[in-house]
Amino acid sequence: MLVRGRSTTALCLSVISFLFTPAIAKHQESVPAAPTPVVSGVNQTITVTAAADRTALTCDRGVIDPDSYEMATIGQARTLLSDRTDFWDAFRVNKHISTLRDLNLDVEELAERALERDRRNMMAHSILARQYAILGREREAIDTWARVMESGGVVVWTATLYDVDYKSYFLMSFGRDAVRIYRMGQFTGPIERRLGYAKFPQPTEVAFYEAAAGCPNASVPPMATILWSNVKELRSGNWVLWFKLARPVALTSDRGNRKRLDEIKVNLHGETGEVRFLAEPNPDFDPDWDDESAAFKNVRGIGLGPWDYNRRMRDMILRFAEPAAHVKRTSAGRGAGW
């Protein structure tokens, strides 16, 4: 049977709920207000190729309304880094699910405000294409993603590549023609770490937040460019997507880990899994004498990944890939595995 965290044992087990969840979470430190940083380099303007009456989208900070630009970059950084938990959250079973959803909703709202301020802001469009997909708003996601693609833009996720380095972050940039992979450190200064795990950079590292918003600086070359013609299969799992390639690519992490892979295991940050507690009734339990925690035995936690999320991300990505007809779509079975 399923125990919903009522017993003392279940509450203790909930402390380790994040051990069942891939590293996506926010940082606990408070983020000081940062002055508006100076961007080195100039992002290119991306011209719309659709109907002439549609506004041209741009990544150029000098063209975008300043408030719209800040909401799509520095504001997004502050939202990501804000402290959203307290000590007792570790004892609340699956509290991390609502915490991450609140973060996604705040990111979405801020991007919508940025778009209201300036319809030309490519970063606002790209963020919303990603967030609508994450939050399951399929119609809005398709419309916004199409707008970005027809403008020559990309939609970007932060990601963990487990076969390369599970303690480092990468950027996965999805365009119509290819997937481009960057190291986080290509857009930041020295990376802070906690227990070896990378921490997302401060708001002053504006180049990273431009890149995460779909506007990587054109002077920064991708670590790897994977044309869609090189992708044989895109498999969705419980925790990850597998990109299976016709030809291997070389990948390097910010810690110097190097791999040459023809199958890349990718966790696109956006949705997390849940912990379910399984137990058996204790036939010797006496409600008049025993503590409630003794009502069950063999209590154990099982981490289940966001299977539906990964399948939706697979289908959305391939919807706008060219060519994609040859890419085989498969899914792993639901369960506790990858």
C-alpha positions as CSV (number, residue, x, y, z in Angstrom):
1,M,0.0,0.0,0.0
2,L,1.0,3.6,-0.3
3,V,1.9,5.6,2.9
4,R,1.3,9.3,2.5
5,G,4.0,10.4,4.9
6,R,1.9,10.0,8.0
7,S,4.3,7.7,9.9
8,T,7.5,8.8,11.6
9,T,9.4,6.4,9.4
10,A,8.0,8.0,6.3
11,L,8.8,11.5,7.5
12,C,12.4,10.4,8.1
13,L,12.6,8.9,4.6
14,S,11.3,12.1,3.1
15,V,14.4,13.9,4.2
16,I,16.3,12.0,1.4
17,S,13.6,12.7,-1.3
18,F,16.0,14.9,-3.3
19,L,18.4,11.9,-3.6
20,F,15.8,10.4,-5.9
21,T,15.6,13.5,-8.0
22,P,18.2,14.6,-10.6
23,A,20.1,17.8,-9.6
24,I,17.8,20.6,-10.7
25,A,17.2,22.5,-7.6
26,K,17.6,26.1,-6.6
27,H,20.3,27.5,-4.3
28,Q,19.8,28.4,-0.7
29,E,21.9,31.5,-0.5
30,S,20.3,34.9,-0.6
31,V,21.0,36.9,-3.7
32,P,22.1,40.5,-3.3
33,A,20.7,43.1,-5.6
34,A,23.1,43.5,-8.5
35,P,23.8,46.6,-10.6
36,T,23.0,46.5,-14.3
37,P,26.0,44.8,-15.8
38,V,27.9,45.7,-18.9
39,V,27.6,43.2,-21.7
40,S,30.8,42.6,-23.7
41,G,30.1,41.9,-27.4
42,V,26.9,42.6,-29.3
43,N,24.3,40.0,-30.0
44,Q,23.0,39.8,-33.6
45,T,19.6,40.9,-34.7
46,I,17.5,38.0,-36.0
47,T,15.3,39.0,-38.8
48,V,11.8,37.5,-39.3
49,T,11.4,35.7,-42.5
50,A,7.6,35.4,-42.2
51,A,4.9,37.9,-43.1
52,A,6.2,41.5,-43.5
53,D,3.8,42.8,-40.9
54,R,5.4,40.8,-38.1
55,T,7.8,42.5,-35.8
56,A,11.5,41.6,-36.2
57,L,12.9,39.8,-33.1
58,T,16.3,40.7,-31.8
59,C,18.8,39.7,-29.2
60,D,20.5,43.2,-29.3
61,R,20.5,44.8,-25.9
62,G,20.9,48.2,-27.5
63,V,17.6,47.8,-29.3
64,I,15.5,46.1,-26.7
65,D,13.6,48.2,-24.2
66,P,15.8,48.3,-21.0
67,D,13.1,47.1,-18.6
68,S,12.2,44.2,-21.0
69,Y,15.9,43.2,-21.3
70,E,16.4,43.2,-17.5
71,M,13.3,41.1,-16.9
72,A,14.5,38.5,-19.4
73,T,18.0,38.3,-18.0
74,I,18.9,39.8,-14.6
75,G,15.3,39.4,-13.3
76,Q,15.3,35.7,-14.4
77,A,18.6,35.2,-12.5
78,R,17.2,36.6,-9.3
79,T,14.1,34.5,-9.7
80,L,16.1,31.3,-10.2
81,L,18.4,32.1,-7.3
82,S,15.8,33.2,-4.8
83,D,15.5,31.1,-1.6
84,R,12.2,29.2,-1.7
85,T,12.5,26.6,1.1
86,D,12.9,26.5,4.8
87,F,14.3,23.8,7.2
88,W,11.0,22.0,7.6
89,D,10.5,21.5,3.8
90,A,13.0,18.6,4.0
91,F,10.4,16.8,6.2
92,R,7.4,17.5,3.8
93,V,7.1,14.6,1.4
94,N,7.3,15.8,-2.2
95,K,7.3,19.5,-1.3
96,H,10.1,20.0,-3.9
97,I,7.4,19.4,-6.6
98,S,5.4,22.5,-5.7
99,T,8.5,24.5,-5.1
100,L,9.8,23.8,-8.6
101,R,6.4,24.5,-10.1
102,D,6.3,27.9,-8.3
103,L,9.7,28.7,-9.8
104,N,8.5,27.8,-13.3
105,L,5.4,29.9,-12.9
106,D,7.4,32.9,-11.8
107,V,9.8,32.5,-14.7
108,E,6.9,32.4,-17.1
109,E,5.2,35.5,-15.6
110,L,8.4,37.5,-15.7
111,A,9.0,36.6,-19.4
112,E,5.4,37.5,-20.2
113,R,5.9,40.9,-18.6
114,A,9.1,41.4,-20.6
115,L,7.2,40.6,-23.8
116,E,4.5,43.1,-23.0
117,R,7.2,45.8,-22.6
118,D,8.8,45.0,-25.9
119,R,7.5,42.5,-28.5
120,R,10.9,42.5,-30.3
121,N,12.6,40.8,-27.4
122,M,13.8,37.4,-28.7
123,M,14.8,36.3,-25.2
124,A,11.2,36.8,-23.9
125,H,9.8,34.7,-26.8
126,S,12.4,31.9,-26.3
127,I,11.9,31.7,-22.5
128,L,8.2,31.4,-23.0
129,A,8.5,28.7,-25.7
130,R,10.4,26.7,-23.1
131,Q,8.2,27.5,-20.1
132,Y,5.0,26.8,-21.9
133,A,6.3,23.4,-22.9
134,I,7.5,22.7,-19.4
135,L,4.1,23.7,-17.9
136,G,2.1,21.7,-20.4
137,R,0.6,24.6,-22.2
138,E,0.8,22.9,-25.6
139,R,-1.0,25.4,-27.8
140,E,0.9,28.4,-26.5
141,A,4.2,26.4,-26.6
142,I,3.6,25.5,-30.3
143,D,2.7,29.0,-31.3
144,T,5.6,30.6,-29.4
145,W,8.2,28.0,-30.5
146,A,7.1,28.5,-34.1
147,R,7.6,32.2,-33.7
148,V,11.1,31.7,-32.5
149,M,12.0,29.2,-35.2
150,E,10.7,31.2,-38.1
151,S,12.8,34.1,-36.7
152,G,16.0,32.0,-36.9
153,G,16.1,31.7,-33.1
154,V,16.7,28.9,-30.6
155,V,15.1,27.5,-27.4
156,V,17.5,26.7,-24.6
157,W,17.4,24.5,-21.6
158,T,19.9,24.2,-18.8
159,A,20.7,20.5,-18.5
160,T,22.7,17.7,-16.8
161,L,24.6,15.3,-19.1
162,Y,25.0,12.3,-16.8
163,D,27.4,10.4,-19.0
164,V,29.7,13.4,-19.2
165,D,29.6,15.0,-15.7
166,Y,26.7,14.8,-13.3
167,K,28.1,17.6,-11.2
168,S,28.2,20.2,-14.0
169,Y,25.6,22.1,-16.0
170,F,25.3,22.5,-19.7
171,L,23.1,24.5,-22.1
172,M,21.2,22.6,-24.8
173,S,20.2,25.0,-27.6
174,F,17.5,23.6,-29.9
175,G,17.3,25.1,-33.4
176,R,15.5,24.1,-36.5
177,D,18.7,22.7,-38.0
178,A,20.6,21.3,-35.0
179,V,21.2,20.8,-31.3
180,R,24.1,22.9,-30.0
181,I,25.7,22.1,-26.7
182,Y,27.6,24.6,-24.5
183,R,29.3,24.3,-21.2
184,M,28.0,26.7,-18.6
185,G,31.5,28.0,-18.0
186,Q,31.7,29.3,-21.6
187,F,29.5,32.2,-20.4
188,T,30.7,32.7,-16.9
189,G,33.7,33.4,-14.7
190,P,35.0,30.8,-12.3
191,I,32.2,28.5,-11.3
192,E,31.2,28.2,-7.6
193,R,30.5,24.7,-6.4
194,R,29.0,23.1,-3.3
195,L,30.0,19.6,-2.4
196,G,31.4,19.5,-6.0
197,Y,28.1,20.4,-7.6
198,A,28.0,23.5,-9.8
199,K,25.9,26.5,-8.6
200,F,24.1,28.8,-11.0
201,P,26.0,32.1,-11.5
202,Q,25.1,35.4,-9.9
203,P,22.9,37.9,-11.9
204,T,26.1,39.9,-12.8
205,E,27.0,37.0,-15.1
206,V,24.6,38.4,-17.7
207,A,26.1,36.5,-20.7
208,F,25.0,33.2,-19.2
209,Y,21.4,34.4,-18.6
210,E,21.3,35.8,-22.2
211,A,22.4,32.4,-23.5
212,A,19.9,30.6,-21.2
213,A,17.2,32.9,-22.6
214,G,17.9,31.9,-26.2
215,C,20.6,34.5,-27.1
216,P,24.0,32.9,-26.7
217,N,26.8,35.4,-27.8
218,A,27.6,34.6,-31.4
219,S,31.3,34.8,-30.7
220,V,31.1,31.8,-28.3
221,P,31.3,28.6,-30.4
222,P,29.2,25.6,-29.3
223,M,31.2,22.7,-27.7
224,A,29.2,20.4,-30.0
225,T,26.8,20.9,-33.0
226,I,24.6,18.0,-33.7
227,L,22.7,18.3,-37.0
228,W,19.3,16.7,-36.9
229,S,20.4,14.5,-39.8
230,N,22.9,12.9,-37.3
231,V,20.2,12.0,-34.8
232,K,18.9,8.4,-35.3
233,E,16.6,8.2,-32.3
234,L,15.3,10.3,-29.5
235,R,14.2,8.2,-26.6
236,S,12.2,9.5,-23.6
237,G,12.7,8.0,-20.2
238,N,11.7,8.5,-16.6
239,W,14.4,11.0,-15.8
240,V,16.2,11.7,-19.1
241,L,16.2,11.9,-22.9
242,W,18.6,9.8,-24.9
243,F,19.9,11.3,-28.1
244,K,21.2,8.4,-30.2
245,L,23.6,9.5,-33.0
246,A,24.8,8.1,-36.2
247,R,28.2,9.6,-35.6
248,P,29.8,10.3,-32.1
249,V,30.6,13.7,-30.7
250,A,33.2,14.9,-28.3
251,L,32.0,16.5,-25.1
252,T,33.9,18.2,-22.2
253,S,32.6,19.4,-18.9
254,D,33.7,22.5,-16.9
255,R,35.6,20.1,-14.6
256,G,37.6,18.7,-17.5
257,N,35.7,15.4,-17.9
258,R,36.0,14.3,-21.6
259,K,33.8,11.8,-23.4
260,R,33.2,10.8,-27.0
261,L,29.6,9.5,-27.2
262,D,27.2,8.3,-29.8
263,E,24.4,8.3,-27.2
264,I,23.9,11.3,-24.9
265,K,21.8,11.0,-21.7
266,V,20.3,14.4,-21.0
267,N,18.2,15.7,-18.2
268,L,16.4,18.9,-19.3
269,H,15.8,20.9,-16.2
270,G,12.2,21.8,-15.8
271,E,10.2,19.1,-14.0
272,T,11.2,16.8,-11.1
273,G,10.1,13.4,-9.9
274,E,8.2,12.3,-6.8
275,V,8.9,10.0,-3.9
276,R,6.3,7.3,-3.2
277,F,6.5,5.3,0.0
278,L,5.5,1.6,0.0
279,A,4.8,-0.4,3.1
280,E,3.0,-3.4,4.4
281,P,0.4,-3.4,7.2
282,N,1.9,-4.7,10.5
283,P,-0.4,-7.5,11.8
284,D,1.0,-7.0,15.3
285,F,0.0,-3.3,15.5
286,D,-2.1,-2.5,18.5
287,P,-3.6,1.0,18.2
288,D,-4.2,1.2,21.9
289,W,-0.6,0.7,22.9
290,D,1.6,1.2,19.8
291,D,2.8,4.4,18.3
292,E,1.3,5.2,14.9
293,S,4.7,4.6,13.2
294,A,4.4,0.9,14.1
295,A,1.2,0.4,12.0
296,F,3.4,-0.5,8.9
297,K,6.5,-2.5,8.3
298,N,9.0,-2.6,5.4
299,V,8.5,1.1,4.7
300,R,10.6,2.1,1.7
301,G,10.8,5.0,-0.7
302,I,10.8,4.8,-4.5
303,G,11.7,7.7,-6.7
304,L,9.7,8.0,-9.9
305,G,10.8,10.4,-12.6
306,P,8.7,12.8,-14.7
307,W,7.9,10.3,-17.5
308,D,5.2,12.4,-19.1
309,Y,7.4,15.5,-19.0
310,N,10.2,13.8,-20.9
311,R,7.8,12.4,-23.5
312,R,6.3,15.9,-24.1
313,M,9.7,17.5,-24.4
314,R,10.8,14.8,-27.0
315,D,7.7,15.5,-29.1
316,M,8.0,19.3,-28.9
317,I,11.7,19.3,-29.8
318,L,11.1,17.1,-32.8
319,R,8.1,19.0,-34.0
320,F,10.4,21.9,-35.1
321,A,13.5,19.9,-36.1
322,E,14.4,19.6,-39.8
323,P,14.9,17.0,-41.0
324,A,13.1,14.9,-38.4
325,A,11.1,12.2,-40.3
326,H,13.9,9.8,-40.0
327,V,14.3,10.2,-36.2
328,K,12.9,7.2,-34.4
329,R,10.7,8.1,-31.3
330,T,10.8,5.6,-28.5
331,S,9.9,5.6,-24.8
332,A,11.2,3.7,-21.8
333,G,8.6,2.1,-19.5
334,R,7.4,3.9,-16.5
335,G,9.2,3.0,-13.3
336,A,12.2,3.8,-11.1
337,G,14.9,3.4,-13.8
338,W,16.4,6.1,-16.1
